[in-house]
């Protein structure tokens, strides 16, 4: 249950998961996804009733890393139904799927999702560089936390600061 954990799969918008446990402060949830992969996801990626959250057992147990053959057999990333946004020359690869938000903070309304391995257009960033305003492959524009992206340092320097 950490951003430093190995990414073994992803969850997608609208996907149902089976809840197994939570960490002590309920910021991470241990789940089984629709592809029968067990792992930890950030609480911010799921909608769960507070009572259901409280009923989950507390755990910090890591999950076994899948064998290389299992990782190779993972399905490819979803193919978008919309056209890719126009190229700006400032792009990043999604490292870890997550929410696209209306504001550059965790309280911002969730507008859509980004999924691992998608390419996003970088439009601007907050002054501290912790949030990027992006357009995803479905043409939705909003804010994502920098921890969800792999941004080349040269590209990061060229992204304009703005709100």
C-alpha positions in Angstrom: 0.0 0.0 0.0 2.3 2.7 -1.3 3.1 4.8 -4.4 6.4 3.0 -4.3 4.8 -0.4 -4.9 5.2 -2.2 -8.2 2.3 -1.5 -10.6 1.0 -5.0 -11.5 -2.3 -4.0 -13.2 -4.8 -1.2 -13.2 -8.5 -0.5 -12.6 -10.6 1.4 -15.0 -13.5 3.8 -14.6 -16.7 1.9 -14.1 -14.9 -1.4 -13.2 -16.1 -3.3 -10.1 -13.6 -4.6 -7.6 -13.9 -7.0 -4.6 -12.7 -5.3 -1.4 -10.4 -7.4 0.8 -8.8 -5.0 3.4 -7.6 -1.5 4.1 -4.5 0.0 5.6 -4.6 1.6 9.1 -5.5 5.1 7.9 -7.9 3.8 5.1 -5.9 5.6 2.4 -5.2 2.3 0.5 -7.5 -0.6 -0.2 -6.5 -4.2 -1.0 -8.7 -5.4 -3.9 -9.3 -8.1 -6.5 -10.1 -6.6 -9.9 -12.1 -8.0 -12.8 -9.0 -9.7 -14.2 -8.6 -11.6 -10.9 -5.5 -9.5 -10.0 -5.0 -8.8 -6.3 -3.3 -5.6 -5.2 -3.5 -2.3 -3.4 -5.2 0.8 -4.9 -5.5 4.4 -3.6 -8.7 5.0 -1.8 -9.2 8.1 -4.0 -9.8 5.8 -7.0 -12.9 4.1 -5.5 -16.3 5.0 -4.4 -17.1 3.2 -1.2 -19.6 3.9 1.6 -18.0 4.9 4.9 -19.7 2.0 6.8 -18.4 -0.5 4.2 -14.9 1.0 4.6 -15.0 0.7 8.4 -16.0 -2.9 8.2 -12.9 -3.9 6.2 -10.1 -5.6 8.1 -6.9 -3.6 8.6 -3.8 -5.0 6.8 -0.5 -3.8 5.4 0.3 -7.2 3.9 2.0 -7.0 0.5 0.7 -9.2 -2.3 3.0 -11.6 -4.2 4.4 -10.1 -7.4 3.1 -11.9 -10.4 5.5 -14.1 -12.4 6.9 -12.5 -15.5 4.7 -14.8 -17.7 1.6 -13.4 -15.8 2.6 -9.8 -16.4 3.3 -10.5 -20.1 -0.2 -12.0 -20.3 -1.9 -8.9 -19.0 -4.4 -7.4 -21.4 -3.2 -4.4 -23.5 -4.4 -0.9 -22.4 -7.9 0.0 -23.6 -8.3 1.5 -27.0 -9.9 4.9 -26.8 -13.1 5.5 -28.7 -12.3 9.1 -29.3 -9.5 10.6 -31.4 -6.3 11.6 -29.8 -6.0 15.3 -28.9 -4.0 17.4 -31.3 -0.3 17.1 -30.6 1.2 20.0 -28.7 4.7 18.5 -28.4 4.3 18.4 -24.6 3.1 14.9 -23.7 3.5 12.4 -20.9 2.8 8.7 -20.5 0.4 7.7 -17.7 2.4 5.7 -15.2 -0.5 4.8 -12.9 -4.2 5.3 -13.7 -6.2 7.7 -11.7 -8.7 10.6 -11.7 -8.9 13.6 -14.0 -10.2 16.4 -11.8 -11.9 19.8 -12.3 -9.4 21.5 -9.9 -5.8 20.8 -9.0 -6.5 19.1 -5.7 -8.0 15.9 -4.3 -11.3 17.7 -3.6 -11.8 18.6 -7.3 -14.7 16.9 -9.0 -13.7 13.8 -10.9 -14.3 14.4 -14.6 -12.8 11.2 -16.1 -10.0 8.7 -15.7 -6.5 8.2 -17.2 -5.3 4.7 -17.6 -1.7 3.2 -17.4 0.2 3.5 -20.7 -2.1 6.2 -22.2 -0.4 9.3 -23.6 -1.8 12.7 -22.4 -1.3 16.2 -23.7 0.3 18.5 -21.1 -1.4 22.0 -21.1 -0.1 23.6 -18.0 1.0 22.9 -14.4 0.6 24.4 -11.0 3.4 26.7 -9.7 4.7 23.9 -7.4 4.6 21.4 -10.3 2.5 18.9 -8.4 -0.5 19.0 -10.7 -0.7 19.0 -14.5 -3.7 20.2 -16.6 -4.0 17.6 -19.3 -6.2 16.4 -22.1 -6.6 12.7 -22.2 -7.2 10.3 -25.1 -11.0 10.8 -24.8 -10.6 14.5 -25.2 -11.4 15.3 -21.5 -9.4 18.2 -20.1 -8.7 18.4 -16.4 -6.0 18.1 -13.6 -4.0 15.1 -12.6 -1.4 14.7 -9.9 2.1 14.4 -11.2 2.6 11.1 -9.4 0.3 9.5 -12.0 2.5 10.5 -14.9 6.0 9.8 -16.4 7.1 13.3 -17.6 10.5 13.8 -19.2 12.4 16.4 -17.2 13.0 18.5 -20.3 9.2 18.4 -21.1 8.4 19.3 -17.5 10.5 22.4 -17.7 8.7 23.5 -20.9 5.1 23.1 -19.6 3.8 26.5 -18.8 2.7 27.5 -15.3 -1.0 28.4 -15.2 -4.4 27.8 -13.7 
